[in-house]
Amino acid sequence: MSDAGLSEHWSADRLKLPSQIAPDDYVKALLASVPEERYDHYRLYPATDKKGWQEFRRERLRDALADEETVFFGDIVDGLALAVGCKLPSWDLNHFGFPIAKITWMVSYNLAGASRVMARLMDECMAFLASRGVKLIVTRVDGDDLANLHLLEDQGYRYYENSLWSVMDYSKMPASFERPNVRFIEDADIERVLDLAGRYQYSRSHYYCDERMDRARIDDMYREWFKTSLRRKEPVMVVLDEGEVIGGIVYRFQPSLSKHLGHNYGQPHLMMIEPRSRGKGLGMAMFQGSMYLMSTLGSTWLDTGLASRNHPSARTTITSGFRPVYEEITFHRWL
């Protein structure tokens, strides 16, 4: 999508600006401001092009501006575009039975007056979400972005989770990662892994830690995510103990990220293992064996995020050669 034709894909209902700022001028400023961004998730990822993260960020901004479920509140300060972007996913409404919003963009800079403008944009966003009947807002912010972290605290958001994102280079993967008890999923395994997905997720994730969330619906959410992965034909691997499937792990490829950074990135995003099988090294075997299988599919780098309090998974990633590059903090606010 060209920047010149971008305005055809959004309406005034989804881009809220001061009356003196023309939408086209704002969008151009938003995309032009990218090199000044200090907190992008992918800025420190390994890449063949050190500026590749910038075009990937512009692509994600364009996609968000064209997304009918996303609304932007923006302004321009000293030529740099500030933004608060929120998304109201229909999937969450249908699954949980009440509207949930996600603040997906908080774009600010170290400028005089920027904090005041961001507070106003956040107030406008919150009023809009309340008018739409939203009950819960979830957002994630870079752990170094103190200005926006403090803004969220001022707005009444509550902390729920720290996540560390790490990367791993397959060229440093030892041959021992090939595990005979880890293989790709087969049709006969699907019902078993579906059951595992809804019963044995990490129980201290931010949704599970929020006492106002229905745990049964969270369990069902993971089952639905697994079904979605199957429909999308994402790579799924299982680990066996004495011939029985006792765990599974789901990956996704990231073609847009790979295109801009020059490495073929893959990402594990759903993992489950039976508690009675823990303590035998099977979690490590599943993780490392699945990494080997991903390398056979052409992935050259992996990135993965996990809660910092999930110490067993942290040990697994460190032992497997991952190195941290990014931290994000998750907040909830109930309206």
N, C-alpha and C positions, 0 to 999 in steps of 0.2 A: 504494500500500500504506500503510495507516494504521500509526502507531507502536503503537497498541493491539493490532493484530493481528500485529505483526511476529514475535513469539515463536513463532507457528505455523509459521514458515518456516525455523527453524534448530533444531538439536538440540545436546545437550551434547557431541556428538562434534565439533562445529564451532565452539563458543564455549567457550574454556577460561578459567575464572575462579577466583579464590580461593573457598573454600567459603562464606565469610561474605557474599559478594556475590550477590544474586539476579540472574539473567539480565535480567529486565525492568528492574530498577533500573540495571543497567550500560548497557543499550541506551539508556534515557532520558538517562543522563548523557553517553553518547557523542554523541548527537544535540544535546543542550543545550550541549555544550562547543564547538560549531562556531564561534561568534563569536570565541572566544579563539585560533583557529588563525591562525598567522602565515605558513605556508608553503604554502598551497593553490595549486595550479597556476593557478587561474583568478581569484585574488583581485584581481589588477591588470589583468585583461582589460577592455577598453572595454565598458560596459554602460549601459543606460538606467536600471537599478536597481542602485545601488552595493552593495546587499546581496544581489543575485541570486546571487552565487557561493556564499553560505551555504546556500541551499536546494538548489542544484545539488550541493553537497558532501553534504548530508543524503541526497539521492536516491541518490548513488553509494554512500554508506555502507549505506543500506537494501538496495540491489541486492547489495552484497558480502555482507552478512549472510544474504541469501536464496540466495546462489550455492552450489550443492552442491560446487563445486571449491575453495571458499575456507574457511580456518580462521582464527579470531581468537583471540589470546591477550591478555587484558585485565586491567586493575586500575583502581581509582579512588584518586586522590590529591587531597586537599583539594577534593573535589567534582567534579574534572575527570577524565574518562575517558582513560586511556592505552591504546594498542593497538599490537600488531604483527599484521598480517594477511598471510597467505600463500596463494597460489593454486597448485594443481597441475593445470595444463591437460592434459586428455587428448590434445589435438591435438599438443602438443610430444612427449609420450611416443610417440604413434603415428608421428610424423614422424622424430624423431631416434633412436628406438630405446632411449632410457633416460629415466627420470623427470627432468624439469626443473621447478623451482619458481620462482615469482616472489614476492618480498615486495612487496606492493602497497599496504600501509598501514603507516606508522610515525608514530603520533600521540603527541606529547609536548608538554610545556609547561615554561616556566621556573619550576619549583617545586622547593623543597627535597626531595631524595630522589627526584626524577623520574628522574634518570640511573640510579640504582641499580635502580629498578623496571623501567625499559626494558631494562637489561642482563639482568635475570632473565627478562623476557618473551622477549627474543631467545634466551636460552639454551633456554627451553622450546620455542620455535619450532624452533630448530636440531635439538634432540633429536627432536622429532616428525618433522621432514623426514627425518632420518637413518633413523628407524624405518620410514619409508615407502619407503626405497630410493632417495631422491633423490640424484642425482649432481652436479647443477649448480643453483645458486641465482643468480638475476639480480634486481637491484633498482635503482631510480632514486630519488634523493633531491634535494630542492631544494638548490641550491648555497649558500644562506644558512643552511641548517639544520646548523650546525656540530656541535651535540650529537649528532645522529644520524649525521652523517658520521663523526665520531670513534668512535662506537659501532661502526659497521661496520668501521672500521679495526681496532679492538680485537678484533673477532670474526674477523679474518683475511680479510676481503673485499679484493679488489684492484680498483684503478681501471682503467676501460677507455675511458670516453668522457665528454666534456662536450657537452651539447646546449643550444643557445639557441633559445627559442621566441619568435617574432615575430608581429606582427599588422599587417594592412593594411586601410585603409578604401577601399572601391571608389569612394566619391565623389571621391577624389583620383586615380583612375586616368585617365591621359591617353588620348585617342582613338587614339594610336599603338599601343596594346596590341592592337588588332584586327589580326591577322596573317593574310594570305591562305593561307600555307602551314601553318596549324594548323587542324585540324578535329576533330570527334568521330570516334571509331573506327567503322569499318564491319566487317561480318562478314568480309570478305576480308582485313582487317588482323590478325585475332586471332592466327593462328599466328605471324605475324611478330613481333608485340609480345610474345607468350608467350616466344619465343626471346630477344628482347632483355631481358626481365625476369629471366631466369635467367643471363644472361651479363654484363650491363653495369650492375650496381649499384655504388654507392659502395663501394670495396674496403677502406675503413678504418673501417667500422662496428664496433660492439663485438663482434658475433659473428665477423666476419672477423678481428679482431685477436686473438681468443683462439685460440692455437695448438692447443688440445685439441679444438676444434670441427672437424668434417668439412666442408671447403669445398664439396664437391659437394652435401651435404645442405643447406647454406645456400643455394646456388644454387637447388636444388629448392624451398626454402621460399618464395623470392620468386616462383617460378612458381605455386606453390599460392596465394599471396596474390593474385596477379593473377587466377587462376581464381575465387577467392572473390569478388573485386570484380565480376567479370562476372556471377556468379550473383546477387549482390545488386543488380545494375543500377546500380552506382556510376558516376558520370561518368568517362569515359576519353577523352583527347584524344591525337592523334598529330601529329608534325611531319614534313613532307616535305622532301626535298632532291632537286631535279630529278625530282619525281614519285614518289620512293621513300620509304617510311616508314623513318625512321632513329632515331626516338625516340618515347617515349610517357610520359604522366603520368596518374596515377589520383587522383581526388578522392573525398572522402566528405562528405556533409552531416552536421551535428551537431544534430539536432533538440532534444535535451534541453538542451544548452548554449545553443542559440539561444532556447529558451523562457524560461530563467531569466535570461539576460543581456539579452534584448530585441533582439539583432542576429542576423541570419540568417548563422550561421557556416558556412563550408566549410573543408576542409583537404586539401591535397595530401599523400598518404602513400606514394606509390610513383612513382619517376621513373627512367627509363633512356634512354640515348642512346649510339649507336655511337661508339667512340673515334675512328674515322677521320673522323667528321663534326664533331668538336669543333674549336674555334678559328675557326669561321665565324659565330659569333653565333647558332647554331641552338638552343643550350640556352636562351639568353635569349629567343629568339623563342617557343620552346615554352612556357616558363614564363609569359611575359606574355600570349601568345595564349590559353593555357588559362585564365588568370585572366579574360580578357575573356569567354570562353565560359561560365565559371561565373557571371559577372554576368548573362548572359542567362537563366540558370536560376533566378535570384532570390537568389543569394548576395550579401550586402552587406558582409561582412567575411571575411577569410581569416586563419587562424593556421597556422603551419608550424614544425616543429622540424628542426634540422639540427646535425650534429656541428660544434663550433667549429673543428676542424681542416680541415673541408671548405671551404677558402677560395674556390674558384670558385663554389660555391653561395651562400656568404655574400655575395660581391660581387653575385650575381644578385638576392638578396632585398633588399639595401640599395639597389641601383639601381632596383628596382621599387617602392620606397616603404615597405617593411616597417620596423617599429621593434621592438626587443627588449623583452620584458616578463617573461621568466622564464628561469631557468637550472636545469638538472638534471644530475646526475652519475650515471653508470652504473657499477655494481660487479658483479663475478662472484665467486662462491666455489664451489670444487669440494670435494665431501665424499668 
